[in-house]
Amino acid sequence: MAKKNLFDNLELTDNSYLLDEDMLAEEIKAGRSKEETILVQDLEEFPGHPFEVNEDTDDFEELVESIRENGLIYPILVRPVGEKYQIISGHRRAAASRVAELKEIPAIIRPMDDYEATVLMVHSNLYRSEVSIKEKALSYRMCHDAEKHQGKHSGGDTAASLGAKVSDSRRKVYRYIRLSYLVDNLLESVNQKKLAINIGVELSYLKENEQDIVSSVMEGYGIIPSLEQAEKLRELSGNITEEKIIAMLLGDEKKKSSKSSVSFKVKDLQDYFEPDTEPEKMTEIIVKLLKLYHDGALESVE
């Protein structure tokens, strides 16, 4: 029985078998791909490659050491672009080879168009053990845009099909794509889970200058918009001033603060302090006692 393609359900020219050794052998035998040793200096990054190569990890250092000792055993996948080779799969191995100061490495060379290259690049990275929110947002968006740009593939849904292979529903994929419309600071806030995904989705509908204002207020005042605030901002997008954005975020924050504030009357505390103790000194002592209570140094009075 013929081996099934990894992309059986996708309506595209399939190159995903290049990641499978058996299929790859067949492909090389048929002359559609070739394996060669190429110069590291001739490698180019994939334009807009959304997946981070973190070189500050023990795993990466171990890979570098392995390559220094044994060379690069498993070839990277590239496509020819002019006199250079664009990396499709193997960015981490290529980076480690550079650090290991290799001059040349093995590579599978396969001509492919922009659409096929984008889909295969994303596909080969989505199966990593950890893929961040930001990486998914940008990679799904790349596939979505590549499909729209490539007329012969119109009518499909490549991003959703790729998402299904890593258990992301179509709705989830399109929420990730929506996040890719956030300005860098807000997308990074979602990526670091300082800002919830549903709030990020609402803010993604704001114009870039409006998003920049929201980001500045968040950073300057240390506040996070609520979902309700984000929905209001989305409704007003295109017809809202900087002053209104600031007033909305800070105004609601002040209301929130006033509702949750606690106050004491001086007369209620006088029995516990010397008659001439200043209110500021009372506050200082109370805070110290609360810290002791929090740390378990005082008996609970609950």
DOLUMTI-265972 format. One record per residue (C-alpha): residue in three letters; x, y, z. Coordinates in steps of 0.1 Angstrom, whole numbers, plus 5000, padded with zeros to 4 digits. Layout:
BEGIN
alaXYZ...
// end
This chain:
BEGIN
met500050005000ala501350344991lys502450565020lys499950835027asn500951195024leu501151405055phe498951665038asp496351435024asn493451665033leu495151985020glu494452114985leu498052204977thr501152084959asp502551874987asn506151894998ser505651775033tyr507051435025leu510451605024leu510351575062asp509851195059glu513050995052asp511350725031met509350965010leu512451185007ala514450894993glu511750844967glu511751214959ile515551224954lys515450904933ala512851064911gly515051374906arg512651624921ser514951694950lys518651654955glu520951624985glu524151824984thr526651995007ile526252365006leu528252655021val526852795054gln527553145041asp525053085012leu522153025036glu519353285040glu516653305066phe513053255055pro511553605052gly509453685083his510353355099pro508053365130phe509653085151glu512253185176val515653015177asn516753045213glu520553005215asp520653065253thr519552715263asp521452405274asp519752205246phe521152445220glu524652435235glu524452045234leu523452065198val526452295190glu528852055208ser527351755189ile527851935156arg531352025165glu532251665172asn530251485146gly529151745120leu525551795110ile524051455105tyr520451525095pro520351765065ile518352085065leu515752165038val516252465015arg514952604983pro517252784958val516753164956gly519053314930glu522653224941lys521553154977tyr519552894996gln516552985017ile516052775048ile512652605049ser513252355077gly516252345100his516752705112arg517952575146arg520352325131ala521652595107ala522152845136ala523952575157ser526152505127arg527152865124val528052875161ala530052555157glu531852745129leu531052485102lys531852605067glu529452365049ile526552145058pro524351885041ala521052005027ile518051885007ile517552124978arg513952144965pro512552414942met509152534955asp506952834952asp506353094980tyr503052924990glu504452574993ala507552705011thr505552895036val503252605044leu506052355048met508052595069val505152645093his504252275092ser507752165102asn507752405132leu504252355146tyr505252015158arg507852135182ser507252065219glu506652425227val505152685203ser504353025218ile501153225212lys503053475192glu504653215170lys501253055162ala499653395155leu502253495130ser502653155114tyr498953095109arg498753455095met501653385071cys499853075057his496553265055asp498153555036ala500153325013glu496953135003lys495153454995his498153574975gln498453254955gly495353254933lys495552894922his495052784959ser492153014966gly489052854983gly491052635006asp491852695043thr495452605048ala495752775082ala492852585096ser494052255081leu497452305097gly495852395130ala493752085130lys496951875128val498052015162ser494552015177asp493752385172ser490152425160arg489352655131arg487952905155lys491052895176val493252935145tyr491353245134arg491653395169tyr495453345167ile495453515132arg493453805147leu496153845174ser498753895146tyr497154235139leu498254365173val501154605176asp504354445188asn504054555225leu500454435228leu501254105211glu504154055234ser501854115264val499553845252asn502553615245gln503753665281lys500153605293lys499953955309leu497054015286ala494353755280ile493853625245asn490153735244ile491154085254gly493954085228val491553975201glu489254275209leu492154525209ser493454385176tyr490554565159leu491854905170lys493855115146glu497555095152asn497855445167glu495055355190gln496755035200asp499955235207ile498055465231val496555165249ser499955005252ser501455335266val498755365292met499155005302glu502955055306gly502755395322tyr500055325347gly500554955353ile496954865344ile495454595322pro492254665302ser489254455312leu487354265285glu484554515289gln486954805283ala488454635253glu484954575238lys484054945243leu487355055227arg486654825197glu483154975193leu484655335193ser487655255171gly488255515144asn486155775163ile488055805196thr490756045208glu493855975229glu492156165258lys489155945256ile491155625256ile493155745286ala490055865304met488255535298leu491055315311leu492055535340gly488555635349asp487355275352glu490555195371lys489755475396lys486255355401lys487555005407ser490055135432ser487455345451lys485155045454ser487754825469ser489455085492val489555045530ser489555345554phe489855395592lys488655675614val491455815636lys489155795666asp488855425661leu492555385664gln493455625692asp493155355719tyr496055175703phe498455465699glu499955745719pro497756055718asp500156265697thr500855995671glu500556125635pro498255945611glu501155875588lys502955695617met499755495624thr499655385588glu503255275589ile502755065620ile499554905607val501354805575lys504154645594leu501754455616leu499854335585lys503054215570leu503854015601tyr500353875600his500753785563asp504053605570gly502453405598ala504353575626leu501053685643glu498253465655ser495253455631val492253655643glu489853525617
// end
